[in-house]
Amino acid sequence: MRHPLLFRFGRGRVGRLSLAAAVPLAVLAALVVPGAAQAADEQITVAAGDVTASTSDENEPANVVDGDLSTRWSGEGDGAWLQLDLGATRTVNEVRLAVHQGTTRQNLFELQAWTGTTWQTVHDGETSGTSTALESFTFDPVETSRIRYLGHGYTGDGEGDWNSLTEVEIWHTDDDPDDPDDPEPGRTVEVADSDELRGALDDARAGDRIVLADGEYDIGSMTGRHGTESEPITVVAANRGEAVITEGQLEIEDSSYVTFEGLEWTNSDTLKITSSNNVRLTGNHFHLTEEESLDWVLIGGADSHHNRIDHNLFEDKHQLGNFITIDGSETQQSQYDLIDHNHFRDIGPRAENEMEAIRVGWSEISESNGFTVIEYNLFEECDGDPEIISVKSNDNTVRYNTFVASQGSVTQRHGNRGEFYGNFFFGEGKAGTGGIRVYGQDHTIYNNYFEGLTGTGYDAALQLDGGDVDTSGALNEHWRVYRATVVNNTFVNNVSNIEIGANYDLAPVDSVIANNVVTGSQGRLINELMTPEDMTYAGNIAWPTGDATVGVDEPDSAVLSVDPRLALDGSVYRIGADSPAIDAGAGDHPFVTDDMDGQARAGGTDVGADERSSAAATRGPLTASDVGPGAA
């Protein structure tokens, strides 16, 4: 059996060389202890999505598991790290590394294992500086669910603080592969009371299916439990909605690939997903008992990522707090979380703050990247906060959702590079109903449909708002809008359609408003409350009726005042066969590849959210039958 090599030369990091790094792999393979039983070696497969890093240039973390030595991850700085999530707790005693420019550079690094509460250094050394192939680094076996490469730059042909790896492999040695006491995955564990449920959560293993009989339960926590992508841990009601969590608090901590499905939640404590990944809440009904301010579902903690909340019903929230809150650590938001196919309804009455349906990020971590996707959700009568969805970080997407009679707006409150597309907003004439409001830089807003909204100012159908700080300042302020792109949206009969700079002092800069259809009977259809700097208008159609005016003095090529000939088709207005919007789009916006119905933008681009097409629609306004537990 191959044992870890326990002798090294030297003691400091610089100049210290482990024999594992210095000896060729063919020689290492022959170094066995006489008389020892041969163990089974196994490489642990890590998916590209389970590789993350503290920093990187254009060479992304996922490149280290693509089997290609010509690609790499590169991160700059002493302390830059690369993390591989193993999907479950495994016994690990070897990591193999291949170094970019490895024949001239010695990478200085630590290998660390996650203990459940902290990172433990299991190897501290450097690569050989003589090879670009995989080099083996062994250490005493450790039980862990994550391995981290902590880089300290390189020496050799010069020195620097870049950390560059082309491949990383994690290896596991099973010292006794035939042990009959090793637990087998794939158990069905039936529980009928709270004690049995708590015991099953404490002992959960990859592949377990914990089935709750009909009844009421006092739930406990789940810590350090790990399924895998192919064998998740599933906690499920035997009959959907008949297993009811009436007491206790569930906190899923330091866990992965865990699903809670088909339960009803009436307890009075926040469901927390902490420092975990690939946790899923699906097909549940949440109507918690509120005695005071209460967040219902909270995702947070360090190293949280790829969690999913889908096909649930959230309803009847009347105290402060949010239905769903995505936080993170003190510096980094939870990443790559997905919120989809949920039904949110009846939150209110209106509060000044802290009663959103969904909040993503918060001010102090708003400069971090979230990569959250919120899609295919239905929001009805969500009146609790001026911000129905509040986005407070970078690189998040809100798409294909439907908002009905909901006071407030979808708001990019902090952060940059937000994407908002394919959403439907129906005000139904209700007071205070709004659409989309943004602050910050480089947002794209397209293929959205706004109808019957009554809000103005903060709650206008579209608000490119003013700012009170420019490109630096307090993180809780309103950052000036730069380079917003608003294209191919349709506005129908709203009290206030497109507003620019309703609040604060700093007008939007270098933004584009193009290829939108705007119709209405009151006010200015495009209302510059402050004059934007270097605004580009192109290819818009604005058709004022009643007492309305176009609102901006632009040439016809920028804002054409002509009837777009919209006709009611189902629940929305679309352009007719003789509409002047057909093929009238201006400019090149390559991200607009389809329309609000999912139909391809073929030939010349039509103005507005609808492309005139005979192709089958693949998307549209959502109804209750499309979302929630019944649609799972």
ABEGO torsion letter per residue (X at the ends): XBBBBABBBEABABGBBBAAAABBAAAAAABBBBGBBBBBBBBBBBBAAABBBABBBABBAAAAAAGBAABBBBBBEBGBBBBBBAGBBBBBABBBBBBBGAAABBBBBBBBBBAGABBBBABBBBBAGABABBBBBBBBBBBBABBBBBBAEBBEBEBBABBBBABBBBBBBBABAABAABBBBGBBBBBABAAAAAAAAAABBBGBBBBBBBEBBBBBBBBGBBBBAABBBBBBBABBGABBBABEBBBBBGBBGBBBBGBBBABABBBBBBGBBGBBBBGBBBBBBBABBBBABBBBEBGBBGBBBBGBBBBGBABBEBABBBBEBAABBBBGBBBBGBBBBGBOBBBABGABABBBEBAAAAABBAGBBBBGBBBBGBAABABABBBABBGBBBBGBBBBGBBEBBBBABEBGBBBBGBBBBAGGBBGBBBBBBBEBGBBBBGBBBBGBABBEAABABBBBBBABBABEBAABBBBBBGBBBBGBBBBGBABBBBBGABEABBBBGBBBBGBBBBEABEBABBBABBBBGBBBBGBBBBBBEABBAGBBBBAAABBBBBAGBBBBEABBBBBAABAABGABBEBBAABABBAAGBBBBEBBBBEABBBBABBBABEBBBAAABEAAAX
